Amino acid sequence: MLNYLVKRIALALLTITVIMTVSYVLLRLAPGDPARSSLIGETGGENMSSDKNVLSQNTALRKKLYLDQPIYIGLFHWFKGVVTRGDFGDSAVVDAGRPVTQIILERLPVTLRLNFWAVLITYLLAIPIGIYAAVAPDGFFDRATTILLFFLYSLPVIWVALVLQATLCEGGLFPLFPLKGMASGPYTGMSTWQIMWDSIRHYILPVTCLCYAGFAGLSRYARSSMLEVVHQDYIRTARAKGLSEHVILFKHALRNALITLITLFAGLLPGLVAGSIITEYVFNINGMGSLSLLALNSRDYPLQMALFCFGGLLTLGGIMLSDILYVLTDPRITFNSRS
């Protein structure tokens, strides 16, 4: 196992190096740069060349980010800062002068809390629905859930979020939930239960937008995996031995059907960052999704590179975690045979 993990970590380091190299080159080759974005922000896009102070700041920023040097020199200094000091640099535009790691760590807990509940609800609902749909294929429950789930899967996230806001938020038809943010403000004079209820009200709609599409897709995967398993010989043998249907489904069949679901789980970790961009933007939530959008619009190279690195590490970590879960789920899979 140790030998396998060492090989996978070495491969992951090589992969993340390639990812960051390609990302940096593409950022530098794309039109515009953070110095120009900062200059437009300072002057409002008017008389950009007339303000000497702004121009001098622009020149200093370009030198700081090595934009006046060839691409390979800028890439070398970026890797040098990350490897030797663990420094991803300072934000150039979004929050100028602040270390990007501080900005990410401030916003990361918000996105993690949102997506934790979204993933938990998705798996708790999708897997049982997929199992019971596979037990009686083409029955009423299977047909009804298939129609409903494919309908949900086809709905765009931004449309669902806007409809929920117009219908169920303050100022809408049924003002049951807050319009934006994750808190109503100071909780002075409120009891613990009131604070908890206020937090729950802020979470319900964003979590719904995050989980409904994944819930629809995961339940279909769970159904197809269970359909392949329930017709195997060992399932018929278990029924012939007189085991209860509950034990057969959840102890014997589900464990083998989990292989597909574990494979899908590898994509959940990067989804914790990338999957909530639209939801956080619509509900005005200061998380990783909205931060990614700000970094993209402002061409903030240091912040973008840190986000790319973070997303790449999450993806590689999810794949490695899936490999470990394979072994824990199915004893027939071993690290020795895989290596």
C-alpha positions, -999 to +999 in steps of 0.1 A: +000+000+000+028+024+009+046+017-024+014+024-043+007+057-024+042+069-031+039+063-068+005+080-069+018+110-050+047+113-074+024+111-104+001+137-088+030+161-084+040+156-120+003+161-131-002+193-110+031+207-124+018+202-160-016+216-151-001+248-136+024+252-165-003+250-191-026+273-170+001+300-167+010+299-204-027+302-214-032+331-190-003+350-204-013+343-240-049+355-235-057+391-242-055+415-213-036+412-180-041+422-143-021+454-147-045+466-174-075+456-153-061+475-124-054+506-146-090+506-159-103+503-123-082+532-112-092+556-140-126+543-150-113+536-185-109+573-193-075+591-199-056+560-188-023+574-202-026+609-186-022+600-149+015+596-142+009+580-107-015+554-121+010+547-149+039+543-125+018+519-104+009+500-135+046+496-144+055+485-109+027+459-110+039+446-143+074+442-129+061+426-097+042+399-117+070+396-143+046+406-171+075+425-187+095+393-189+091+362-212+066+337-201+091+311-189+107+336-165+074+345-149+065+308-146+099+300-130+094+327-104+059+315-096+070+279-091+100+292-070+077+311-047+053+282-042+080+255-038+105+274-016+082+296+005+047+282-001+038+317-013+012+320-041+017+357-042-005+387-035-038+395-052-033+421-080-069+433-085-096+416-065-082+425-031-049+442-041-019+436-019-034+408+002-020+372+000-042+350-021-040+322+005-057+345+031-084+354+006-091+318-002-091+306+034-116+333+043-141+322+016-134+284+016-154+276+048-186+291+033-184+270+002-175+239+021-205+242+044-228+247+015-215+218-005-212+195+025-250+197+030-256+195-007-235+163-011-249+147+021-285+153+010-278+141-025-263+108-014-289+102+013-318+106-011-304+095-045-290+061-034-323+048-018-343+060-047-319+043-072-321+011-052-358+009-050-362+018-086-339-011-095-358-036-073-390-031-094-378-019-129-404-004-151-428-003-122-448+027-112-422+040-088-394+036-114-413+053-142-425+082-119-390+088-105-375+086-140-398+113-154-393+135-124-355+131-122-349+137-159-371+168-156-350+181-128-317+172-145-327+193-176-333+225-156-305+251-158-292+261-123-294+298-130-330+295-141-340+275-110-322+299-087-339+330-102-373+313-101-368+303-064-358+339-057-388+353-075-412+328-058-400+320-023-377+349-013-384+382+003-402+404-022-416+374-041-450+356-041-443+337-009-416+355+011-404+325+031-367+327+027-340+355+027-331+369-007-293+368-004-264+361+019-258+335+046-269+355+077-294+382+085-269+403+104-262+409+141-279+382+163-281+405+193-309+395+216-318+363+197-319+329+213-298+299+200-329+284+184-337+316+166-301+319+153-302+282+141-335+288+123-322+319+106-291+300+094-313+271+081-335+295+062-304+310+044-291+275+035-323+259+021-325+275-013-287+276-022-284+239-011-314+230-032-298+247-063-266+228-056-280+193-052-310+189-074-291+182-107-265+159-090-293+142-071-311+133-104-279+120-121-266+100-091-299+082-086-299+071-122-263+058-118-274+040-086-303+024-104-282+011-133-255-002-110-281-021-089-298-035-120-265-051-130-259-066-096-294-079-086-294-104-114-260-119-105-258-156-095-247-148-059-279-127-054-300-156-065-280-179-042-287-155-013-324-155-020-323-194-022-307-194+013-337-176+027-321-143+035-344-113+038-347-089+009-334-061+031-302-080+039-297-090+002-301-055-011-282-035+015-255-060+025-247-080-007-260-060-037-253-024-026-217-031-017-209-042-052-229-015-068-210+011-048-180+008-072-197+031-097-208+056-071-173+057-056-160+065-091-184+094-093-173+105-058-139+114-072-154+144-090-171+158-059-141+174-043-133+198-072-171+203-074-170+218-040-152+248-055-163+250-091-199+238-088-212+267-068-202+297-090-237+304-104-255+297-071-232+319-051-235+347-077-273+346-077-276+345-039-248+369-033-228+345-012-191+353-006-176+319-012-151+302-036-175+303-065-180+341-065-142+345-058-135+324-089-158+346-110-141+378-096-107+365-104-117+356-139-133+389-147-104+409-133-077+387-148-060+385-113-032+361-123-019+352-088-055+345-075-064+325-107-032+304-104-039+297-067-075+286-076-063+265-105-038+248-082-064+243-055-088+228-079-062+205-094-051+192-060-088+185-051-093+166-083-062+145-078-070+140-041-105+129-050-091+102-075-067+090-048-095+088-022-116+068-046-088+043-051-086+038-013-124+035-011-123+008-038-101-014-016-123-008+015-155-016-004-143-046-024-117-069-008-110-084-043-093-051-052-058-047-038-031-021-042-006-047-052-027-058-082-034-022-092+002-013-091 
